[in-house]
Amino acid sequence: MNGQIQSEEKKQIPQITQKIGVSHLQRIKKTISRDKYLYLLLIPFIAWYILFLYRPMYGLQIAFKDYSIFQGIEASPWVGFQNFVQFFESDYFFRTLKNTVLISLYTLVFAFPAPIILALLFNEIKSATYRKFTQTATYLPYFISIVVVAGIVTNFLSPTNGLVNIIIEKLGGEKIYFLTNPEYFRSIFIGMNIWKDVGFNAIIYIAAISGINPQLYEAAKMDGANRWKQMWHVTLPGIIPTILILFILNIGSFLEVGYEAIILLYQPATYETADVINTYVYRAGLQGANYELGAAAGLFNAIVGLVLVVTVNKITKKFSESGGLW
Protein backbone atom coordinates (compact mmCIF):
# COMPACT_ATOMS: atom_id res chain seq x y z
CA MET A 1 0.00 0.00 0.00
CA ASN A 2 2.74 2.40 0.99
CA GLY A 3 4.71 1.45 -2.10
CA GLN A 4 1.75 2.35 -4.36
CA ILE A 5 1.34 5.72 -2.63
CA GLN A 6 5.04 6.51 -3.01
CA SER A 7 5.02 5.56 -6.68
CA GLU A 8 1.99 7.79 -7.30
CA GLU A 9 3.72 10.66 -5.48
CA LYS A 10 6.84 10.19 -7.64
CA LYS A 11 4.67 10.36 -10.76
CA GLN A 12 3.07 13.59 -9.53
CA ILE A 13 6.42 15.33 -8.82
CA PRO A 14 7.29 15.99 -12.51
CA GLN A 15 3.75 17.28 -13.08
CA ILE A 16 3.97 19.64 -10.11
CA THR A 17 7.44 20.82 -11.20
CA GLN A 18 6.16 21.40 -14.72
CA LYS A 19 3.19 23.39 -13.39
CA ILE A 20 5.51 25.51 -11.24
CA GLY A 21 7.76 26.16 -14.23
CA VAL A 22 4.80 27.11 -16.44
CA SER A 23 3.31 29.42 -13.79
CA HIS A 24 6.74 31.05 -13.26
CA LEU A 25 7.11 31.59 -17.01
CA GLN A 26 3.61 33.06 -17.16
CA ARG A 27 4.45 35.49 -14.36
CA ILE A 28 7.57 36.60 -16.24
CA LYS A 29 5.58 37.13 -19.44
CA LYS A 30 2.92 39.04 -17.52
CA THR A 31 5.53 41.25 -15.87
CA ILE A 32 7.26 42.00 -19.18
CA SER A 33 3.92 42.76 -20.83
CA ARG A 34 2.90 45.06 -17.99
CA ASP A 35 6.19 46.96 -17.83
CA LYS A 36 7.17 46.72 -21.51
CA TYR A 37 7.84 50.46 -21.82
CA LEU A 38 10.14 50.43 -18.83
CA TYR A 39 12.07 47.53 -20.34
CA LEU A 40 12.32 49.46 -23.61
CA LEU A 41 14.15 52.21 -21.72
CA LEU A 42 16.85 49.66 -20.86
CA ILE A 43 17.69 49.02 -24.53
CA PRO A 44 20.06 52.01 -25.00
CA PHE A 45 21.82 51.17 -21.71
CA ILE A 46 22.25 47.49 -22.64
CA ALA A 47 23.32 48.40 -26.19
CA TRP A 48 25.97 50.78 -24.80
CA TYR A 49 27.39 48.03 -22.59
CA ILE A 50 27.44 45.51 -25.45
CA LEU A 51 29.04 47.87 -27.98
CA PHE A 52 31.56 49.67 -25.78
CA LEU A 53 32.37 47.21 -22.98
CA TYR A 54 31.70 43.60 -24.00
CA ARG A 55 32.36 43.74 -27.74
CA PRO A 56 35.87 45.26 -27.32
CA MET A 57 36.79 42.27 -25.11
CA TYR A 58 37.29 40.38 -28.37
CA GLY A 59 40.46 42.42 -28.86
CA LEU A 60 41.99 41.25 -25.57
CA GLN A 61 43.46 38.28 -27.41
CA ILE A 62 46.16 40.53 -28.88
CA ALA A 63 47.75 40.41 -25.40
CA PHE A 64 48.65 36.80 -26.27
CA LYS A 65 49.73 37.49 -29.87
CA ASP A 66 52.51 39.14 -31.83
CA TYR A 67 49.99 41.62 -33.15
CA SER A 68 50.38 43.34 -36.48
CA ILE A 69 47.89 45.93 -37.72
CA PHE A 70 48.54 44.71 -41.27
CA GLN A 71 47.76 41.07 -40.49
CA GLY A 72 44.84 41.80 -38.18
CA ILE A 73 43.85 40.08 -34.95
CA GLU A 74 42.97 36.72 -36.47
CA ALA A 75 46.10 36.34 -38.62
CA SER A 76 48.58 37.53 -35.99
CA PRO A 77 50.57 34.60 -34.52
CA TRP A 78 50.06 33.44 -30.93
CA VAL A 79 52.97 33.97 -28.54
CA GLY A 80 51.35 32.86 -25.28
CA PHE A 81 52.45 34.82 -22.22
CA GLN A 82 55.48 36.37 -23.91
CA ASN A 83 54.01 39.89 -23.74
CA PHE A 84 53.30 39.53 -20.03
CA VAL A 85 56.84 38.30 -19.39
CA GLN A 86 58.19 41.27 -21.34
CA PHE A 87 56.08 43.64 -19.24
CA PHE A 88 57.09 42.03 -15.93
CA GLU A 89 60.77 42.06 -16.86
CA SER A 90 60.79 45.63 -18.14
CA ASP A 91 62.44 48.46 -16.22
CA TYR A 92 59.07 50.18 -15.87
CA PHE A 93 57.11 47.40 -14.17
CA PHE A 94 58.10 47.92 -10.54
CA ARG A 95 58.07 51.71 -10.89
CA THR A 96 54.60 51.82 -12.39
CA LEU A 97 53.24 49.20 -9.98
CA LYS A 98 54.69 51.04 -6.96
CA ASN A 99 53.30 54.41 -8.08
CA THR A 100 49.90 52.91 -8.89
CA VAL A 101 49.60 51.22 -5.49
CA LEU A 102 50.81 54.28 -3.57
CA ILE A 103 48.51 56.72 -5.38
CA SER A 104 45.56 54.33 -4.92
CA LEU A 105 46.34 53.88 -1.21
CA TYR A 106 46.62 57.64 -0.66
CA THR A 107 43.33 58.08 -2.53
CA LEU A 108 41.61 55.54 -0.27
CA VAL A 109 43.06 57.15 2.86
CA PHE A 110 42.38 60.81 1.99
CA ALA A 111 39.89 61.00 -0.90
CA PHE A 112 37.48 58.20 0.03
CA PRO A 113 36.54 59.56 3.51
CA ALA A 114 36.25 63.17 2.23
CA PRO A 115 32.68 62.91 0.82
CA ILE A 116 31.56 61.02 3.94
CA ILE A 117 32.84 63.82 6.16
CA LEU A 118 31.30 66.45 3.87
CA ALA A 119 27.91 64.70 3.92
CA LEU A 120 28.01 64.53 7.73
CA LEU A 121 28.82 68.25 7.87
CA PHE A 122 25.96 69.08 5.49
CA ASN A 123 23.61 67.11 7.74
CA GLU A 124 24.53 69.37 10.66
CA ILE A 125 23.69 72.63 8.84
CA LYS A 126 20.46 74.08 10.22
CA SER A 127 19.72 76.60 7.48
CA ALA A 128 18.19 74.91 4.42
CA THR A 129 19.17 77.83 2.15
CA TYR A 130 22.80 77.78 3.24
CA ARG A 131 22.91 73.98 2.96
CA LYS A 132 21.60 74.05 -0.63
CA PHE A 133 24.07 76.78 -1.57
CA THR A 134 27.08 74.92 -0.14
CA GLN A 135 26.00 71.64 -1.73
CA THR A 136 25.70 73.31 -5.13
CA ALA A 137 29.06 75.07 -4.74
CA THR A 138 30.85 71.84 -3.82
CA TYR A 139 29.46 69.56 -6.53
CA LEU A 140 29.71 72.03 -9.44
CA PRO A 141 33.46 71.27 -10.02
CA TYR A 142 32.48 67.68 -10.88
CA PHE A 143 30.94 68.90 -14.14
CA ILE A 144 34.09 70.74 -15.22
CA SER A 145 36.15 68.83 -17.78
CA ILE A 146 39.28 67.21 -16.38
CA VAL A 147 41.25 69.03 -19.10
CA VAL A 148 40.00 72.37 -17.78
CA VAL A 149 40.68 71.34 -14.16
CA ALA A 150 44.24 70.31 -15.05
CA GLY A 151 44.70 73.65 -16.81
CA ILE A 152 43.47 75.50 -13.71
CA VAL A 153 45.89 73.55 -11.50
CA THR A 154 48.76 74.22 -13.91
CA ASN A 155 48.03 77.97 -13.94
CA PHE A 156 47.65 78.15 -10.15
CA LEU A 157 50.99 76.39 -9.65
CA SER A 158 52.85 78.19 -12.43
CA PRO A 159 56.34 79.27 -11.25
CA THR A 160 56.08 82.63 -13.02
CA ASN A 161 52.56 84.03 -12.50
CA GLY A 162 50.78 81.29 -10.55
CA LEU A 163 48.69 82.44 -7.59
CA VAL A 164 50.33 79.98 -5.18
CA ASN A 165 53.86 81.10 -6.03
CA ILE A 166 52.86 84.77 -5.90
CA ILE A 167 51.61 84.24 -2.33
CA ILE A 168 54.79 82.32 -1.42
CA GLU A 169 56.90 85.16 -2.83
CA LYS A 170 54.89 87.84 -0.97
CA LEU A 171 55.47 85.93 2.27
CA GLY A 172 59.22 86.04 1.68
CA GLY A 173 59.69 82.53 0.28
CA GLU A 174 61.16 81.33 -2.99
CA LYS A 175 59.07 80.21 -5.93
CA ILE A 176 58.63 76.45 -6.29
CA TYR A 177 58.38 74.52 -9.57
CA PHE A 178 55.63 72.23 -8.26
CA LEU A 179 54.85 70.28 -11.44
CA THR A 180 58.48 69.48 -12.16
CA ASN A 181 59.20 68.30 -8.61
CA PRO A 182 58.40 64.57 -8.18
CA GLU A 183 57.80 64.82 -4.42
CA TYR A 184 54.83 67.18 -4.90
CA PHE A 185 53.05 65.30 -7.67
CA ARG A 186 50.99 62.81 -5.63
CA SER A 187 49.74 65.49 -3.24
CA ILE A 188 48.76 67.76 -6.14
CA PHE A 189 47.01 64.94 -7.99
CA ILE A 190 45.02 63.69 -4.98
CA GLY A 191 44.15 67.20 -3.82
CA MET A 192 42.87 68.08 -7.30
CA ASN A 193 40.67 64.96 -7.42
CA ILE A 194 39.26 65.67 -3.95
CA TRP A 195 38.30 69.21 -4.95
CA LYS A 196 36.72 68.02 -8.18
CA ASP A 197 34.77 64.98 -6.96
CA VAL A 198 34.07 65.40 -3.25
CA GLY A 199 30.81 67.35 -3.63
CA PHE A 200 29.30 65.03 -6.19
CA ASN A 201 30.31 61.87 -4.32
CA ALA A 202 28.79 63.29 -1.13
CA ILE A 203 25.34 63.22 -2.76
CA ILE A 204 25.18 59.42 -2.36
CA TYR A 205 25.87 59.68 1.37
CA ILE A 206 23.43 62.58 1.77
CA ALA A 207 20.74 60.39 0.19
CA ALA A 208 21.65 57.55 2.56
CA ILE A 209 21.44 59.89 5.56
CA SER A 210 18.01 61.13 4.47
CA GLY A 211 16.79 57.52 4.58
CA ILE A 212 17.60 57.11 8.28
CA ASN A 213 14.48 56.86 10.48
CA PRO A 214 13.97 60.24 12.29
CA GLN A 215 12.64 58.35 15.30
CA LEU A 216 16.18 57.11 15.96
CA TYR A 217 17.32 60.72 16.44
CA GLU A 218 14.36 61.40 18.71
CA ALA A 219 15.21 58.37 20.82
CA ALA A 220 18.85 59.48 21.00
CA LYS A 221 17.78 62.96 22.16
CA MET A 222 15.60 61.45 24.87
CA ASP A 223 18.64 59.48 26.07
CA GLY A 224 20.58 62.73 26.35
CA ALA A 225 22.76 62.36 23.23
CA ASN A 226 24.16 65.61 21.84
CA ARG A 227 24.69 66.30 18.13
CA TRP A 228 28.11 64.67 18.10
CA LYS A 229 26.85 61.47 19.73
CA GLN A 230 23.84 61.38 17.41
CA MET A 231 26.16 61.58 14.43
CA TRP A 232 28.48 58.92 15.85
CA HIS A 233 25.84 56.45 17.07
CA VAL A 234 22.93 57.05 14.65
CA THR A 235 24.06 58.69 11.40
CA LEU A 236 27.29 56.77 10.81
CA PRO A 237 25.84 53.29 11.55
CA GLY A 238 22.90 54.16 9.27
CA ILE A 239 25.15 54.76 6.24
CA ILE A 240 27.62 51.92 6.88
CA PRO A 241 26.04 49.66 4.15
CA THR A 242 26.43 52.47 1.60
CA ILE A 243 30.03 53.08 2.69
CA LEU A 244 30.88 49.37 2.34
CA ILE A 245 29.38 49.10 -1.15
CA LEU A 246 31.22 52.18 -2.39
CA PHE A 247 34.41 50.98 -0.72
CA ILE A 248 34.21 47.67 -2.63
CA LEU A 249 33.58 49.54 -5.89
CA ASN A 250 36.60 51.75 -5.19
CA ILE A 251 38.73 48.68 -4.53
CA GLY A 252 37.64 47.37 -7.95
CA SER A 253 39.27 50.37 -9.59
CA PHE A 254 42.24 50.29 -7.21
CA LEU A 255 44.83 50.10 -10.00
CA GLU A 256 42.95 52.36 -12.39
CA VAL A 257 43.61 55.75 -10.70
CA GLY A 258 42.75 58.86 -12.72
CA TYR A 259 45.31 58.28 -15.42
CA GLU A 260 43.74 60.90 -17.72
CA ALA A 261 44.55 63.59 -15.17
CA ILE A 262 48.04 62.14 -14.67
CA ILE A 263 48.71 62.31 -18.42
CA LEU A 264 47.64 65.97 -18.38
CA LEU A 265 49.84 66.83 -15.40
CA TYR A 266 52.94 64.66 -15.54
CA GLN A 267 56.13 65.09 -17.53
CA PRO A 268 59.40 63.15 -17.79
CA ALA A 269 60.77 64.97 -14.75
CA THR A 270 57.98 63.53 -12.56
CA TYR A 271 57.82 59.99 -14.02
CA GLU A 272 59.56 58.80 -10.87
CA THR A 273 56.39 59.31 -8.79
CA ALA A 274 53.72 59.90 -11.44
CA ASP A 275 54.11 57.08 -13.95
CA VAL A 276 51.42 54.42 -13.35
CA ILE A 277 50.40 51.25 -15.19
CA ASN A 278 47.75 52.95 -17.31
CA THR A 279 50.06 55.77 -18.38
CA TYR A 280 52.60 53.11 -19.39
CA VAL A 281 49.85 51.39 -21.38
CA TYR A 282 49.14 54.71 -23.09
CA ARG A 283 52.79 55.34 -23.96
CA ALA A 284 53.62 51.77 -24.98
CA GLY A 285 50.36 50.91 -26.71
CA LEU A 286 49.31 54.12 -28.42
CA GLN A 287 52.39 56.32 -28.67
CA GLY A 288 54.85 53.44 -29.20
CA ALA A 289 52.43 51.36 -31.35
CA ASN A 290 53.30 48.31 -29.20
CA TYR A 291 49.66 47.30 -28.93
CA GLU A 292 50.18 43.78 -27.65
CA LEU A 293 52.39 44.95 -24.76
CA GLY A 294 49.89 47.65 -23.84
CA ALA A 295 47.04 45.13 -23.95
CA ALA A 296 48.99 42.74 -21.70
CA ALA A 297 49.62 45.48 -19.14
CA GLY A 298 45.99 46.56 -19.25
CA LEU A 299 44.74 42.98 -18.86
CA PHE A 300 47.03 42.49 -15.86
CA ASN A 301 45.52 45.65 -14.36
CA ALA A 302 41.97 44.37 -14.88
CA ILE A 303 42.68 40.90 -13.43
CA VAL A 304 44.20 42.38 -10.27
CA GLY A 305 41.14 44.63 -9.91
CA LEU A 306 38.79 41.65 -10.25
CA VAL A 307 40.72 39.64 -7.63
CA LEU A 308 40.65 42.59 -5.23
CA VAL A 309 36.89 43.08 -5.62
CA VAL A 310 36.10 39.40 -5.01
CA THR A 311 38.46 39.24 -2.02
CA VAL A 312 37.20 42.41 -0.35
CA ASN A 313 33.59 41.40 -0.98
CA LYS A 314 34.13 38.04 0.77
CA ILE A 315 35.87 39.72 3.70
CA THR A 316 33.05 42.26 3.99
CA LYS A 317 30.37 39.54 3.98
CA LYS A 318 32.27 37.63 6.65
CA PHE A 319 32.75 40.48 9.12
CA SER A 320 29.75 42.70 8.38
CA GLU A 321 26.05 42.04 8.91
CA SER A 322 25.11 44.35 6.05
CA GLY A 323 26.84 42.00 3.59
CA GLY A 324 28.92 42.74 0.51
CA LEU A 325 28.21 43.89 -3.00
CA TRP A 326 26.68 40.51 -3.99
NORWOTA-V681135 format. One record per helix or strand of 3 or more residues. SS is the DSSP state (H for helix, E for strand). FROM is the first residue (numbers start at 1). LEN is the number of residues. If there is no record, write none. Layout:
ss:SS from:FROM len:LEN
ss:SS from:FROM len:LEN
//
This chain:
ss:H from:2 len:33
ss:H from:36 len:29
ss:H from:72 len:4
ss:H from:82 len:8
ss:H from:93 len:32
ss:H from:128 len:16
ss:H from:146 len:11
ss:H from:163 len:8
ss:H from:178 len:3
ss:H from:182 len:29
ss:H from:214 len:9
ss:H from:227 len:26
ss:H from:259 len:7
ss:H from:268 len:7
ss:H from:277 len:11
ss:H from:291 len:29
//
